[in-house]
Amino acid sequence: MVLACIANTLVPDQCTYQRLNPAGQVVQRLRNHVSRPRESQVIIIHGSDRKSFYQQHPMSLTRRNLKLYLYLGLSLTVLFAVVYGGSNWFNSDRGHYFRLYFPWEFTIPFIAPMILAYFSLQLLFLLPLFHCDRNALLLLAKRMAAAIPVAGIIFLLLPTQLGFARQGTASFYAPFYDILYTLDRPHNLFPSLHVTLGTLVVASLLHRVRGILLWLYIPWLLLLYLSVLLVHQHHVADIAGGIVLAILVVRWLPEPEYSAYAHSSA
């Protein structure tokens, strides 16, 4: 019996405790509640291997990430309100505006239901909470915090005038347009921060999702691009400028070589 207990200690997968005495049963219960420690190793993920690492180690929603997400979200909201709202207020009294659009853009139809796709940016902002770890959330916040002031400077240097006449609607979508027209004056157009921020969010997910989610998020972003045109909130140049700004910020603040602790199976 003693030899059997020693063998069970060395090879726990082959343990058989049915014949243990009461003291042995107590030991068994204790061992069931204490997991066997595993060795840890630091893994440095380089280049193209980063995507496979993220896919094999999906991030989960944790209380710590939620608190960080809320803190960063609130901070970025304040930054956006100050920069975007302040520059829009200042530009509303400017005497001269640039008109960055082509004549053929006036043939683009106004499609009222696309306002739902336009406002879906708020839902897009929730995705990093479910796919990104702490470091990724911080990096995304840094990118947004860099893009917003840069866009604000461009807004002040290049105040623009929307070529489309703003259209009201008496349909189900009217409250959405009322909110948009109340909060956003048509002068902070180039680059489109709507496009920039949406692009930064999806860029942060490209290495972290796969399969059907990847095929969902990319078309969602493209629909967001299309929506700013079809609700007559931006022009083609604004979309291009928003994409370029996002690309520049991503190149300026790239994904670092990822260090993580992975548990071996030994």
Secondary structure, DSSP 8 states (H G I E B T S, - for coil): -HHHHHHHHH-GGG---TT--HHHHHHHHHHHHS-----EEEEEE-TTHHHHHHHHS-----HHHHHHHHHHHHHHHHHHIIIIIHHHHHHTT-S--B----GGGGGS---TTHHHHHHTHHHHTTHHHHH--HHHHHHHHHHHHHHHHHHHHHHHHS-B--SS------STTHHHHHHHHHH--TT--SS-HHHHHHHHHHHHHTTT--THHHHHHHHHHHHHHHHHHHTTS--HHHHHHHHHHHHHHHHHS----EEEEEE---
